[in-house]
Amino acid sequence: MKERIPLEEGDFYFSEEGYKVFTAQYHLKRGYCCESGCRHCPYGYSAKANTRR
């Protein structure tokens, strides 16, 4: 089971549709890329190309 990372201010925001959107700050704290095509992926993953930059 993966470690739960407590959320802090700046880790996410709510989109206009009401979804929780994680920021690059949160992804870096998590420490790995989940390869889900996250909007703010700091690891350079491209869901369209299925590759990392």
PDB file of N, CA, C and O in Angstrom:
ATOM      1  N   MET A   1       0.839  -1.175   0.000  1.00  0.00           N
ATOM      2  CA  MET A   1       0.000   0.000   0.000  1.00  0.00           C
ATOM      3  C   MET A   1       0.888   1.245   0.000  1.00  0.00           C
ATOM      4  O   MET A   1       1.883   1.308   0.723  1.00  0.00           O
ATOM      5  N   LYS A   2       0.522   2.224  -0.812  1.00  0.00           N
ATOM      6  CA  LYS A   2       1.305   3.446  -0.922  1.00  0.00           C
ATOM      7  C   LYS A   2       1.024   4.364   0.256  1.00  0.00           C
ATOM      8  O   LYS A   2      -0.072   4.368   0.817  1.00  0.00           O
ATOM      9  N   GLU A   3       2.037   5.143   0.620  1.00  0.00           N
ATOM     10  CA  GLU A   3       1.934   6.066   1.741  1.00  0.00           C
ATOM     11  C   GLU A   3       0.971   7.212   1.422  1.00  0.00           C
ATOM     12  O   GLU A   3       1.000   7.771   0.326  1.00  0.00           O
ATOM     13  N   ARG A   4       0.125   7.553   2.387  1.00  0.00           N
ATOM     14  CA  ARG A   4      -0.775   8.706   2.246  1.00  0.00           C
ATOM     15  C   ARG A   4      -0.010   9.972   2.564  1.00  0.00           C
ATOM     16  O   ARG A   4       0.689  10.057   3.574  1.00  0.00           O
ATOM     17  N   ILE A   5      -0.151  10.954   1.691  1.00  0.00           N
ATOM     18  CA  ILE A   5       0.524  12.231   1.896  1.00  0.00           C
ATOM     19  C   ILE A   5      -0.526  13.246   2.325  1.00  0.00           C
ATOM     20  O   ILE A   5      -1.490  13.471   1.594  1.00  0.00           O
ATOM     21  N   PRO A   6      -0.365  13.864   3.491  1.00  0.00           N
ATOM     22  CA  PRO A   6      -1.354  14.844   3.941  1.00  0.00           C
ATOM     23  C   PRO A   6      -1.375  16.057   3.008  1.00  0.00           C
ATOM     24  O   PRO A   6      -0.329  16.532   2.565  1.00  0.00           O
ATOM     25  N   LEU A   7      -2.570  16.544   2.720  1.00  0.00           N
ATOM     26  CA  LEU A   7      -2.713  17.701   1.843  1.00  0.00           C
ATOM     27  C   LEU A   7      -2.466  18.987   2.615  1.00  0.00           C
ATOM     28  O   LEU A   7      -2.898  19.142   3.757  1.00  0.00           O
ATOM     29  N   GLU A   8      -1.768  19.897   1.970  1.00  0.00           N
ATOM     30  CA  GLU A   8      -1.471  21.201   2.548  1.00  0.00           C
ATOM     31  C   GLU A   8      -1.922  22.279   1.582  1.00  0.00           C
ATOM     32  O   GLU A   8      -2.262  21.994   0.434  1.00  0.00           O
ATOM     33  N   GLU A   9      -1.924  23.512   2.051  1.00  0.00           N
ATOM     34  CA  GLU A   9      -2.304  24.628   1.198  1.00  0.00           C
ATOM     35  C   GLU A   9      -1.367  24.683  -0.014  1.00  0.00           C
ATOM     36  O   GLU A   9      -0.149  24.588   0.133  1.00  0.00           O
ATOM     37  N   GLY A  10      -1.936  24.834  -1.192  1.00  0.00           N
ATOM     38  CA  GLY A  10      -1.152  24.894  -2.417  1.00  0.00           C
ATOM     39  C   GLY A  10      -1.004  23.563  -3.112  1.00  0.00           C
ATOM     40  O   GLY A  10      -0.448  23.504  -4.209  1.00  0.00           O
ATOM     41  N   ASP A  11      -1.489  22.479  -2.500  1.00  0.00           N
ATOM     42  CA  ASP A  11      -1.384  21.153  -3.110  1.00  0.00           C
ATOM     43  C   ASP A  11      -2.464  20.903  -4.160  1.00  0.00           C
ATOM     44  O   ASP A  11      -2.290  20.061  -5.041  1.00  0.00           O
ATOM     45  N   PHE A  12      -3.567  21.625  -4.073  1.00  0.00           N
ATOM     46  CA  PHE A  12      -4.649  21.418  -5.020  1.00  0.00           C
ATOM     47  C   PHE A  12      -5.545  22.647  -5.078  1.00  0.00           C
ATOM     48  O   PHE A  12      -5.466  23.541  -4.236  1.00  0.00           O
ATOM     49  N   TYR A  13      -6.402  22.664  -6.101  1.00  0.00           N
ATOM     50  CA  TYR A  13      -7.450  23.667  -6.211  1.00  0.00           C
ATOM     51  C   TYR A  13      -8.653  22.989  -6.857  1.00  0.00           C
ATOM     52  O   TYR A  13      -8.531  21.882  -7.381  1.00  0.00           O
ATOM     53  N   PHE A  14      -9.797  23.635  -6.824  1.00  0.00           N
ATOM     54  CA  PHE A  14     -10.992  23.078  -7.439  1.00  0.00           C
ATOM     55  C   PHE A  14     -11.215  23.719  -8.802  1.00  0.00           C
ATOM     56  O   PHE A  14     -11.172  24.941  -8.943  1.00  0.00           O
ATOM     57  N   SER A  15     -11.452  22.879  -9.800  1.00  0.00           N
ATOM     58  CA  SER A  15     -11.728  23.374 -11.145  1.00  0.00           C
ATOM     59  C   SER A  15     -13.128  23.979 -11.186  1.00  0.00           C
ATOM     60  O   SER A  15     -13.894  23.847 -10.231  1.00  0.00           O
ATOM     61  N   GLU A  16     -13.458  24.636 -12.279  1.00  0.00           N
ATOM     62  CA  GLU A  16     -14.790  25.220 -12.443  1.00  0.00           C
ATOM     63  C   GLU A  16     -15.874  24.151 -12.364  1.00  0.00           C
ATOM     64  O   GLU A  16     -17.002  24.428 -11.957  1.00  0.00           O
ATOM     65  N   GLU A  17     -15.521  22.923 -12.757  1.00  0.00           N
ATOM     66  CA  GLU A  17     -16.474  21.814 -12.725  1.00  0.00           C
ATOM     67  C   GLU A  17     -16.597  21.194 -11.339  1.00  0.00           C
ATOM     68  O   GLU A  17     -17.454  20.341 -11.111  1.00  0.00           O
ATOM     69  N   GLY A  18     -15.739  21.625 -10.411  1.00  0.00           N
ATOM     70  CA  GLY A  18     -15.792  21.122  -9.040  1.00  0.00           C
ATOM     71  C   GLY A  18     -14.845  19.980  -8.742  1.00  0.00           C
ATOM     72  O   GLY A  18     -14.920  19.384  -7.668  1.00  0.00           O
ATOM     73  N   TYR A  19     -13.944  19.657  -9.681  1.00  0.00           N
ATOM     74  CA  TYR A  19     -12.987  18.578  -9.461  1.00  0.00           C
ATOM     75  C   TYR A  19     -11.762  19.091  -8.717  1.00  0.00           C
ATOM     76  O   TYR A  19     -11.367  20.244  -8.889  1.00  0.00           O
ATOM     77  N   LYS A  20     -11.163  18.246  -7.897  1.00  0.00           N
ATOM     78  CA  LYS A  20      -9.926  18.583  -7.209  1.00  0.00           C
ATOM     79  C   LYS A  20      -8.780  18.380  -8.200  1.00  0.00           C
ATOM     80  O   LYS A  20      -8.630  17.297  -8.764  1.00  0.00           O
ATOM     81  N   VAL A  21      -7.973  19.417  -8.412  1.00  0.00           N
ATOM     82  CA  VAL A  21      -6.854  19.377  -9.352  1.00  0.00           C
ATOM     83  C   VAL A  21      -5.562  19.528  -8.561  1.00  0.00           C
ATOM     84  O   VAL A  21      -5.339  20.550  -7.912  1.00  0.00           O
ATOM     85  N   PHE A  22      -4.716  18.510  -8.618  1.00  0.00           N
ATOM     86  CA  PHE A  22      -3.459  18.547  -7.888  1.00  0.00           C
ATOM     87  C   PHE A  22      -2.435  19.400  -8.634  1.00  0.00           C
ATOM     88  O   PHE A  22      -2.360  19.368  -9.863  1.00  0.00           O
ATOM     89  N   THR A  23      -1.652  20.159  -7.875  1.00  0.00           N
ATOM     90  CA  THR A  23      -0.636  21.036  -8.445  1.00  0.00           C
ATOM     91  C   THR A  23       0.692  20.294  -8.552  1.00  0.00           C
ATOM     92  O   THR A  23       0.854  19.192  -8.026  1.00  0.00           O
ATOM     93  N   ALA A  24       1.640  20.926  -9.246  1.00  0.00           N
ATOM     94  CA  ALA A  24       2.984  20.352  -9.365  1.00  0.00           C
ATOM     95  C   ALA A  24       3.606  20.189  -7.984  1.00  0.00           C
ATOM     96  O   ALA A  24       4.340  19.230  -7.745  1.00  0.00           O
ATOM     97  N   GLN A  25       3.319  21.112  -7.077  1.00  0.00           N
ATOM     98  CA  GLN A  25       3.824  21.028  -5.698  1.00  0.00           C
ATOM     99  C   GLN A  25       3.444  19.691  -5.070  1.00  0.00           C
ATOM    100  O   GLN A  25       4.281  19.042  -4.443  1.00  0.00           O
ATOM    101  N   TYR A  26       2.193  19.276  -5.232  1.00  0.00           N
ATOM    102  CA  TYR A  26       1.748  18.006  -4.654  1.00  0.00           C
ATOM    103  C   TYR A  26       2.436  16.828  -5.343  1.00  0.00           C
ATOM    104  O   TYR A  26       2.897  15.899  -4.681  1.00  0.00           O
ATOM    105  N   HIS A  27       2.501  16.870  -6.669  1.00  0.00           N
ATOM    106  CA  HIS A  27       3.114  15.753  -7.403  1.00  0.00           C
ATOM    107  C   HIS A  27       4.573  15.568  -7.001  1.00  0.00           C
ATOM    108  O   HIS A  27       5.041  14.436  -6.879  1.00  0.00           O
ATOM    109  N   LEU A  28       5.292  16.662  -6.794  1.00  0.00           N
ATOM    110  CA  LEU A  28       6.689  16.558  -6.375  1.00  0.00           C
ATOM    111  C   LEU A  28       6.805  15.976  -4.975  1.00  0.00           C
ATOM    112  O   LEU A  28       7.718  15.196  -4.704  1.00  0.00           O
ATOM    113  N   LYS A  29       5.885  16.346  -4.074  1.00  0.00           N
ATOM    114  CA  LYS A  29       5.891  15.766  -2.724  1.00  0.00           C
ATOM    115  C   LYS A  29       5.616  14.274  -2.787  1.00  0.00           C
ATOM    116  O   LYS A  29       6.197  13.496  -2.031  1.00  0.00           O
ATOM    117  N   ARG A  30       4.718  13.873  -3.700  1.00  0.00           N
ATOM    118  CA  ARG A  30       4.382  12.455  -3.838  1.00  0.00           C
ATOM    119  C   ARG A  30       5.602  11.673  -4.306  1.00  0.00           C
ATOM    120  O   ARG A  30       5.836  10.552  -3.854  1.00  0.00           O
ATOM    121  N   GLY A  31       6.379  12.261  -5.211  1.00  0.00           N
ATOM    122  CA  GLY A  31       7.660  11.679  -5.572  1.00  0.00           C
ATOM    123  C   GLY A  31       7.690  10.746  -6.765  1.00  0.00           C
ATOM    124  O   GLY A  31       8.731  10.144  -7.027  1.00  0.00           O
ATOM    125  N   TYR A  32       6.607  10.599  -7.494  1.00  0.00           N
ATOM    126  CA  TYR A  32       6.624   9.738  -8.678  1.00  0.00           C
ATOM    127  C   TYR A  32       5.507  10.150  -9.637  1.00  0.00           C
ATOM    128  O   TYR A  32       4.575  10.857  -9.254  1.00  0.00           O
ATOM    129  N   CYS A  33       5.612   9.707 -10.870  1.00  0.00           N
ATOM    130  CA  CYS A  33       4.593   9.976 -11.886  1.00  0.00           C
ATOM    131  C   CYS A  33       3.636   8.788 -11.960  1.00  0.00           C
ATOM    132  O   CYS A  33       4.065   7.637 -12.043  1.00  0.00           O
ATOM    133  N   CYS A  34       2.341   9.081 -11.929  1.00  0.00           N
ATOM    134  CA  CYS A  34       1.339   8.010 -11.983  1.00  0.00           C
ATOM    135  C   CYS A  34       0.933   7.686 -13.418  1.00  0.00           C
ATOM    136  O   CYS A  34       0.162   6.755 -13.652  1.00  0.00           O
ATOM    137  N   GLU A  35       1.458   8.460 -14.387  1.00  0.00           N
ATOM    138  CA  GLU A  35       1.189   8.269 -15.817  1.00  0.00           C
ATOM    139  C   GLU A  35      -0.303   8.320 -16.146  1.00  0.00           C
ATOM    140  O   GLU A  35      -0.798   7.550 -16.969  1.00  0.00           O
ATOM    141  N   SER A  36      -1.014   9.251 -15.479  1.00  0.00           N
ATOM    142  CA  SER A  36      -2.441   9.440 -15.732  1.00  0.00           C
ATOM    143  C   SER A  36      -2.716  10.688 -16.565  1.00  0.00           C
ATOM    144  O   SER A  36      -3.872  11.005 -16.842  1.00  0.00           O
ATOM    145  N   GLY A  37      -1.668  11.391 -16.961  1.00  0.00           N
ATOM    146  CA  GLY A  37      -1.846  12.598 -17.756  1.00  0.00           C
ATOM    147  C   GLY A  37      -2.317  13.785 -16.938  1.00  0.00           C
ATOM    148  O   GLY A  37      -3.122  14.584 -17.416  1.00  0.00           O
ATOM    149  N   CYS A  38      -1.835  13.912 -15.724  1.00  0.00           N
ATOM    150  CA  CYS A  38      -2.243  15.003 -14.834  1.00  0.00           C
ATOM    151  C   CYS A  38      -1.933  16.361 -15.456  1.00  0.00           C
ATOM    152  O   CYS A  38      -0.917  16.530 -16.129  1.00  0.00           O
ATOM    153  N   ARG A  39      -2.808  17.310 -15.225  1.00  0.00           N
ATOM    154  CA  ARG A  39      -2.693  18.655 -15.796  1.00  0.00           C
ATOM    155  C   ARG A  39      -1.388  19.344 -15.418  1.00  0.00           C
ATOM    156  O   ARG A  39      -0.810  20.050 -16.245  1.00  0.00           O
ATOM    157  N   HIS A  40      -0.915  19.160 -14.202  1.00  0.00           N
ATOM    158  CA  HIS A  40       0.275  19.856 -13.715  1.00  0.00           C
ATOM    159  C   HIS A  40       1.437  18.902 -13.441  1.00  0.00           C
ATOM    160  O   HIS A  40       2.181  19.092 -12.479  1.00  0.00           O
ATOM    161  N   CYS A  41       1.591  17.897 -14.266  1.00  0.00           N
ATOM    162  CA  CYS A  41       2.647  16.894 -14.057  1.00  0.00           C
ATOM    163  C   CYS A  41       4.033  17.525 -14.208  1.00  0.00           C
ATOM    164  O   CYS A  41       4.372  18.019 -15.284  1.00  0.00           O
ATOM    165  N   PRO A  42       4.843  17.512 -13.132  1.00  0.00           N
ATOM    166  CA  PRO A  42       6.191  18.071 -13.210  1.00  0.00           C
ATOM    167  C   PRO A  42       7.203  17.076 -13.783  1.00  0.00           C
ATOM    168  O   PRO A  42       8.371  17.416 -13.970  1.00  0.00           O
ATOM    169  N   TYR A  43       6.758  15.853 -14.060  1.00  0.00           N
ATOM    170  CA  TYR A  43       7.658  14.816 -14.549  1.00  0.00           C
ATOM    171  C   TYR A  43       7.678  14.726 -16.069  1.00  0.00           C
ATOM    172  O   TYR A  43       8.411  13.913 -16.633  1.00  0.00           O
ATOM    173  N   GLY A  44       6.881  15.553 -16.735  1.00  0.00           N
ATOM    174  CA  GLY A  44       6.918  15.617 -18.195  1.00  0.00           C
ATOM    175  C   GLY A  44       6.182  14.499 -18.898  1.00  0.00           C
ATOM    176  O   GLY A  44       6.455  14.239 -20.070  1.00  0.00           O
ATOM    177  N   TYR A  45       5.262  13.827 -18.230  1.00  0.00           N
ATOM    178  CA  TYR A  45       4.528  12.738 -18.868  1.00  0.00           C
ATOM    179  C   TYR A  45       3.503  13.294 -19.850  1.00  0.00           C
ATOM    180  O   TYR A  45       2.790  14.246 -19.534  1.00  0.00           O
ATOM    181  N   SER A  46       3.430  12.707 -21.031  1.00  0.00           N
ATOM    182  CA  SER A  46       2.450  13.085 -22.039  1.00  0.00           C
ATOM    183  C   SER A  46       1.527  11.901 -22.281  1.00  0.00           C
ATOM    184  O   SER A  46       1.959  10.875 -22.807  1.00  0.00           O
ATOM    185  N   ALA A  47       0.262  12.035 -21.904  1.00  0.00           N
ATOM    186  CA  ALA A  47      -0.696  10.948 -22.088  1.00  0.00           C
ATOM    187  C   ALA A  47      -0.947  10.674 -23.561  1.00  0.00           C
ATOM    188  O   ALA A  47      -1.191   9.529 -23.944  1.00  0.00           O
ATOM    189  N   LYS A  48      -0.890  11.717 -24.399  1.00  0.00           N
ATOM    190  CA  LYS A  48      -1.115  11.544 -25.833  1.00  0.00           C
ATOM    191  C   LYS A  48      -0.023  10.693 -26.465  1.00  0.00           C
ATOM    192  O   LYS A  48      -0.312   9.813 -27.276  1.00  0.00           O
ATOM    193  N   ALA A  49       1.223  10.948 -26.100  1.00  0.00           N
ATOM    194  CA  ALA A  49       2.353  10.220 -26.679  1.00  0.00           C
ATOM    195  C   ALA A  49       2.756   9.021 -25.831  1.00  0.00           C
ATOM    196  O   ALA A  49       3.554   8.190 -26.265  1.00  0.00           O
ATOM    197  N   ASN A  50       2.194   8.927 -24.598  1.00  0.00           N
ATOM    198  CA  ASN A  50       2.528   7.875 -23.644  1.00  0.00           C
ATOM    199  C   ASN A  50       4.030   7.837 -23.370  1.00  0.00           C
ATOM    200  O   ASN A  50       4.634   6.768 -23.285  1.00  0.00           O
ATOM    201  N   THR A  51       4.626   9.043 -23.232  1.00  0.00           N
ATOM    202  CA  THR A  51       6.049   9.155 -22.960  1.00  0.00           C
ATOM    203  C   THR A  51       6.312  10.271 -21.970  1.00  0.00           C
ATOM    204  O   THR A  51       5.439  11.093 -21.689  1.00  0.00           O
ATOM    205  N   ARG A  52       7.520  10.289 -21.448  1.00  0.00           N
ATOM    206  CA  ARG A  52       7.970  11.393 -20.592  1.00  0.00           C
ATOM    207  C   ARG A  52       8.935  12.240 -21.382  1.00  0.00           C
ATOM    208  O   ARG A  52       9.677  11.732 -22.221  1.00  0.00           O
ATOM    209  N   ARG A  53       8.927  13.545 -21.113  1.00  0.00           N
ATOM    210  CA  ARG A  53       9.849  14.464 -21.791  1.00  0.00           C
ATOM    211  C   ARG A  53      11.205  14.427 -21.160  1.00  0.00           C
ATOM    212  O   ARG A  53      12.110  15.136 -21.599  1.00  0.00           O
TER     213      ARG A  53
END
